């Protein structure tokens, strides 16, 4: 009898339903992706309408669906009382999230990653509704968050929900989840290639025909439907994009772009650290979620109104597209103002998400990158006036460098900035700056703006995420639990007698007092009672094992086994540096790995 046939073997293996009830062909999966793309586009439309309604209500006291985020608002008739808009909106958001969907809190993408690597690709359907309302209220009332995180989570929620409706395999569920997320971002920003690359770089654990094609279908469908609703214009209009290039980039400018990339890497590190600190600090403040939110949103309202008094615009409130567009229009900004806006946006976004707002970090990253790039461009104009530094061009490159540095999605950043602006003139500087930004940020901190939240929650995901779907399963799902712990000096015959007291084959772990010493594969030893009469487990055990945590995914376990030339993994519970025998909860041998590979085709 094999281990998978015993009642004590892995539940993930023994509880698998019949393959016929779970598998669908690739064409059927693409049809589902088509439907997901339509829903994602519809979700983007409804989401924008909600933001418009909420924004007009909170800032002007009117009911209207007309709102252009790329244009600065007129002064609010509420005067200084606009400080309270984020506070009131924040309280509603906290109630919605706390009551209906806690996973709708924050910036969305980490929750989608969590679903892929730690929750079998499951995202509840109610998340789409709650996330839409909560994020629309956050953005519309002035929280410093973006709209891409919510639409990613909304699309992922529908993709996952559809997969559960049809009881699809885990890899198909993750594929449709990723397709929904990519479709959402494609429809929101009119970036079909960017949507595909985002799904590939950030979400899909496996890139192959069976996963890539549904993502392409969903994003193309969502983009087409989104263009019908929103028009064909790119997200930002760049006047310099229409100016043809007559020569290669000036070497002095190229050095400036390289410096911008390095600064973007440092800024990415600062943004990640600031956001992580606020997300850890606000829950520790006195009171409850509501009082903590009031503190954060009051700070945000004061900052936004203060900027309005000084500059005439609420720069840090909302998505910030108007400021970005203004910089790209070559509107003169002083170096001091650009640096201040950069620091203010980092602070405002960190406070917003730390205090409980619901929204994304992609748009704030664009804002931070635009102000940083604009500052470098202004500085270049001051120091090298003869080399034609354009702050708008540097702002555009800074947007890509900041997004790439903060998210580690370098290809997504390059392609999306091009699609969002259609300025091909800056492609070479953009590639250079993004590469440097990612390298500097990785040198300073390995986590990204998305993964650090999961690491702090004790749910890290692997740095190298491109693998086969079955390798993302955590050890606790596939480990065998039919093991017995015996002392290392127990005789072979005594051990065989002990095994006879258990039903089915058992893994034997040998221990030396409070230390795990090794394991014994009795099925591979051609033993005879008289031959081993005087031998103990110490004489036949093997020590070629690795220690794994329950939360480690199979890819990480196999990688460690390969690097150390091991054939066996002992799974323990607890973070102890030196695991004790009492910590053992399971084992992973060749049969568990083989079962994971086999079940990949239907579960």
N, C-alpha and C positions, 0 to 999 in steps of 0.2 A: 504493500500500500504506500502510495506517495504521501508526502507531507500535506499536499493540497487536498487530499481526500479525508484528512482527519478533522474532527470537530474543533481542535485547538489551533488549526492553521489560520492564516491571515484572513480576516473577515472580508477584506477587499477582493480576495480571490474566491472565497466560498460563497459570497453573496451575489456573485455576478449573475444577471439575468441571461436568458437565452440570447445568442447572437442575433437571431432573426428579428427580435423585437427592438434592436438598438441600431442596426447598421442602415445607412442610406447611401445611394450612389452619389458620385461627384456631381452629375447634372442636377439631381434633386437638391443637393446642398447649395448649388448655385442659385436655384430657384428660390430657396429660402433666403439666401443672401440678397437677392433682388428685392424681396419683400421687406427685408430689414433695411435696405437702403432707402426705400420709399418712406418707411416709418421714421428713420433717422432724419431725413429731410423735413418731414412734417413736424417732427419734434423740434428741429432747429427753428422753423417758422414760428411755431407756437411759443417757443422759449423767448425769441426776440420780441414777440408781441407782448408777452408777460412783462419783460423788462421795460418796454416802453410805457405800458400802463402804470406799472409801479413807480417808475422814475417821474412821470408827469404828475402823479398823485402826490408823491412825497416832496418834490421840489417846487411844484407850481400849483398844487391843489386843484388840478383839472383832470378830466378823464379824456385821454387821447392815446391813440396807438402810433402817433407820429413822433419819431425820435431818431435823430442822426447822431450816433455816438462819435462820429468823426468831426463834429462841429462843437465848439464850446457853447455851453448853456448861457442863456441870458441870466442876469442876476435873479435869484429867487425872491419872490415877494415876501417870503417869511423872514428875510433879513437874518439877524444872528440866530434866530430860532432854528435855522437849517442845521445847526449843530446837533439838534435832537433827532434829525431824520435817521441817521445810522443807528441811534439808540433804539428808537421805536421799531425800526425794521429788524434789528438784531434780536430783540425780544421775541418777535413773531417767529423768526427763524429758529431760535433755540427751542421754542415750544413745538414747532413742527418736527424738528429732528429728534428731539427727546421723546416725543409721543409716538411717532410713526416709523422712523427709519434712522437709527443712530449712524449708520454707515453713510448717510447723506451729508454728514458734517465734513468740513474740510475741502480739499481740492480735488477729490474724485479719482484721479488716476491711481494713487496708492491703493484705493479700495478695489479697483479693477484688477490691479496686479495681485492683491491679496486673494481675490476670488480665483485667479488662475492657478496660483501656486499653493494655496492653503485651503481653498474651499471648493475644490473640484469643478471650478468654472461656474459656480452658482452665484448669480446676482438676483436678488428678489425683484419681482415686478413692481412692487410698491415703491422701490427706490426711484424709478423713473419719474413717478408723479411727485413724490416729496422733493426730490432733487430739483425738479423744474421749478416748483413753487419757492423752495427755500433759496435757491441761487438767484432767481429773478428778484426776490425781495431784497436779498443782500446787495446785488449789483444796483438795482433800481434805487435803493435807499441811500447808496453812497459808500458801501464797503469797498475796500480796495482789492477787488478780486476780478478774475477774468471769466469769460463765458465758455471757454473751450473745455475746461474740466467737467462742468455739469453735462454738456452735450455728449462728451465721451462716455460718461457714466450712464446717461440716459440711453444712448445707443447700445452700450454693452448690456444694460439691463434687459432691453427688448431681445437682443440676440440670445442671451442666456435663457430668458423665459421661453422663447420659441423652441429652443433646443430641449428644454425640459418638457414642454407640451408633447413633443414627439419622442420623448425618452431616448434621446440620442446618446451615442458614446461620448465619453469624456473629451476625447480629442476633437470631436465634432462640435461639442458644446463650446469649447475654448475657441475654436475657429469662428463660430458664429458670433461669440462675444467680441472677439477682436474685430470682426467685420463690422459689427455695429458701432464700435468705438471709432474705427477709421472712417466710417461713413459719416458719423456725427461731426468729426473735425473737418472733413472734406466739405460738407454742406455749409458749415458755419463760416469757414474762411474762403470758400471757393478754391480749394486746393486739392484736386483729386490725387495728384502724385504725392503730396504731403500726407494725405490721409492714409494712403497705402504704406508709405515708408514709416509713418508713426506706428501703425499696427505691426509692421515687421520688426522695427528696431526696439520698440518698447513692450510689446505684448506677446506676440506669437513665440512660443518656445520652439516651434518647428516651422521651418520655411521649406515647403515643397509644393508640388502642384495641388495636392489635396487641400492645403491650407491657404495657399496664395491666391488661387483663382476665386474662391468665394469672397475674399477681401477685396479683390479688384472689382468684382461685380457689384458689391455693395457700395463701394466708394464712387464708382462711376455713376451708378444709379442716383445716389444721393447728391452728387455734384450737379447732374443734369436737372434734377427736380429743384435743387436749391437755386440754380441759375434762372429757372422759370419764375421762382418766387422773388429772388433778390436782385436779379439782373446779372449782367455779364462783367460789370466792373470789378477790378481787383479790390482787396480789402483796403489798400492804401494807394493813393494817387501820388506818383513821384514825378514831378515836372522834369527832373534831370534825366529820367528814363528816355525821354524823346530826343535828347541831345546825342548825336552820333559820336562815337569815339574815332579820333583821327590818329592816335598813337597809343603805344602801350602805356601802362600805368607808370607815372613818374616814380623813379626809385625812392625819392624822399617820401612820397605818399605811401609807397609800399612798406617802407620802414614804419611809417605812422600806423598803417593797418596792422602790422605785426605787433606793435606796441599796444594797440587797441585790443588785440586778441589776448595778450598777456594780462592786461588790466581787466578784461571781461572774465578771465579765469579767476582772478582774485575777487572780483565782484560776485561771481557765482558762488565762490566759497563763503563770502560774507553773507549773501542772501540765504544760502542753505543753513548756515549757523544761526542767523538771526531768526529764521522761521522755526527751526527746531527748538531754539531757546524759548520762543514765545509759546509754542505748542506745549512745551513742558512746564512753563512757568504759570500760565494763566489758570490751569486747573488746580494749582496749589494756592491760589489767592483765597483769602477769607470769603466765606459765603458759599453760594451755589453757582450753577451755570448761568443763571440770570444776572446775578450781581457781577460776576466776572465779565459777562458780556457788556453790561452797562459801562464798566470801567474802560474796557477796550474801545468801545464804539464812541464813548464821549471823547476820548483822546483823539480818535480819528476825525470826529466832527470839528473839534477845535482846530486841528491841523488844516483840514480842508478850508474852513472859513477864514483862517489866518492867511492862507495863500490867496484866497479871493480878495481880501482886503489889500494885499500887497501887489498882486499881479493882475487881478480882475478875472481870475478863473479858478475853479475848484479842481486843481490839477490832480490831486491824489484821491479824489472821490470817484468811484466807478471804475470802468475798464481803462480809462486813460487814453483812448484812441485819439481824442481831439488834440492832446498835447503831442502825440507822435506825429499826427498829420501836420500839425503846425510846424514842427521841426523839419519834416520832410519838404514842406513848402518853402524852406529857406527863410522862414521868419527869424529875424535877428534875436538871438538869446545870448545873454552874457554868460561868461564862464562860471561865475559865482552862482547864477540862477540854475544853470544846468546841473552843477554839482549838488546844489541844495535839493533840487527835484529828485535826483538820483537817490540820495540818502533818505529823503522823505518818503519816496515810494517803497523802498526796502522796509522802512519802519512801518508804514501804513499797511502794507500787505501782511507783514509778519503779525502785527497786532490784530488785524481783521481775522485771519485764520486762527490765530492763537485764542482769540476771544470767542470763537464759535461760528464765524461766518461760513457760508457755503459758496464756493466758487473756485476758479482755477488759478494757476500761477503762470500760465503761458503768456497771457496778456500783460501782467505786471513785468514779466521778464522782457517783453518787447519794449515796454516803457523804460525800464532801467537801462537796457541796451541802447535805446535811442538817445537818452540823455547822456550816457557815458560816451557814446560815439560822437554826439554833437559837441561835447566838451573837448574831446581830443581834436576834432576838426577845428574848433575855434582856437584852441591853443596852437595848432599848426598854422593857421592863418596869421596869428600874431608873431610867431617865430620865423616862419618861412613864407612871407607874402608872395614871393616870386614863383612859388611852386603850386599855386592854384588849389589849395586845400578847400574842399567844399564840406561844411558841417553836415549837410543833408546826406551826402554819400557816406560819410563816416557814421552817421546815425543809423543808416540802413544796415551797414556792415555790423555795427554794434548790436543791433537787434538780433541778427543771426548768431553772432558770437556769444551773446548772453544766453540765448535759448539753448544753443549747443552745449555751452559750458555747464549750465544749471541742470539740464535734463540728460546729458550724454547722448542725445539723439542727434548726432552730427549731420548725418545725411538728411534727416527730416528738417533740421534747421536750415540747411543750405537751400533745399528745394522749396520749402515753404516760403522763405523770404523772397525767393525769385517769383513764385506764383502769386504771392500777396502784393508784390510791387511791380512785377514784370520789367524790372531793370536788369538787363543782361550785362550792362557795363561793369557791374561790381562783382561779377562771379568770381574772378581770380582773387581779388582782395578778400571776398567773403569766405572762400575755401581756406585761404591762409589763416584768417583770423579765427574761424571756427576751430580749425585743427589746433592752433596754439591755445585757445581758450579751454578746450577739452583737456589738453595735456597738462596745463597749469592747474586746472581744478582737480584733476586726478592726482596730481602731485601733492596738493594741499589736503584733499579729502577724497576718499574712494566713493562715498555715497553720493547720490544725486538728490535733487530736490524732491524726487518721488520716493526713492528707496530708503532715505534716512528715517522717515516716519515709521515704516514697517520695521526697521531694525530696532528703533526705540520701543516698539511694541513687542519685541521678541519674536518677530515673524520676518526675518530677513529673506531675501530672494537672492539667487546666485548672480554673480557678476557677469558670467557668461551664460546668457539665457537662450541661445540658439541650440537646440538639441531635439531629440525625439519626444513626442508627447508623453510616452510612458515614463520618461526620466524625470518628470516634474512631480511625480507622486511622492509624498512624504514617507519616510521610513515606517512610521507607525501604521500606515495603511497596508503595507505589503509584508511586513516582518512576520516571521513564524513565532508563535507564542508557545509552541510545544517544546519546551526545554526543561532541563533539570540541572541543578547546580550541585556538584559533588566535590568532596575534598580531593586534592591532588594525590594524596597518598592512599586513597582507597584502592583495594585490590581489584583486578579486572573482573574476577568471578563475582565479587560482591557488587560491583557496578552493574554487571549483567543481571544479577538477581534483583537489584533495585529497579532497573528498567522494566523488568517483567511485571512490576506492580502498576505500570502505566499502560493505558491502551494506545496502540499505535506507536510508530517510531518517534523517538525523542532526540532532540539535540542535547549533547552533554557538554556542560561548561565546567572546567576544572578550576578550582580556586585554592590558593595557598593562604589560608587564614582569611585576612580581609583584602586580599588582592586577587584580581582575575588573572589566572595563569595561562589558560589556553582552552582548547576545545578538542573533542574527540569525535571522529566520524566512525562509529562502530560498523556502519554498513560497508565501509571500504577496507576493513581489517579481516582477513581470512583467519579468524581466531578459532582455536580449539581450547577447551577447558583445561586440559592438562598442560598445554604449551604455555598458557598465561597464568598458571597457578600461582606463581611467585612474583608476577609483575603487577605494577600499579598504573594508575592513570598517567602518572608522570612519565612513564616509559613509552607511552603510545600517543600522548597528546601532541597537538600542533599549536604553535604560537604565531602562525601567520594570519593574524586577525587585526582589524582596526576597530576603534570605538566610534560609534555614531550616535547622534542624538535623535530622538523621535521626530524632531522637526526638520532634520536634514532631508533634502529630496534625494531620490535615487541617483541622480546624476552626480551629486556631490559625494555620495558614498562610493560609487563605482570609481570616480576620479581618484579618491584617496586610496582605494584598494589597488588601483593600477600604479599610482605613483610609488607606493610602498611594496609593490609586488606581493599583495595579500590576496587571499581567496575567501575570506570570511569576515563578516561584520557582526559585532555584538552591540545591540542597541540598548542604550541606557536612558534612564529618566533622571533629569537634574543636570545642572551646569557644573558639577564638580570636576576639578582638574584631574583627580585620580579617582575614577569611579570605583565603587565598592560592589561586591556581589549582590547586595541588596538592591542596587540600582538597576539591575538587568531586567529589561521588560520584553526582550525578543532578540531574534537573530535573523540575519540575512545571509543565506547560502545560495549556491547556484540554482537551486530549485525555485527560490523566491524571485530571483532575477529573471529566470526563464518564464515563470508564470506572469510576471509583469509585462514581458515582451509579448507573450501570447494574448493576454487580456487587452493589450493595446488595440487590437483589431475590433473589439466589441465592448470595451469598458475601460 
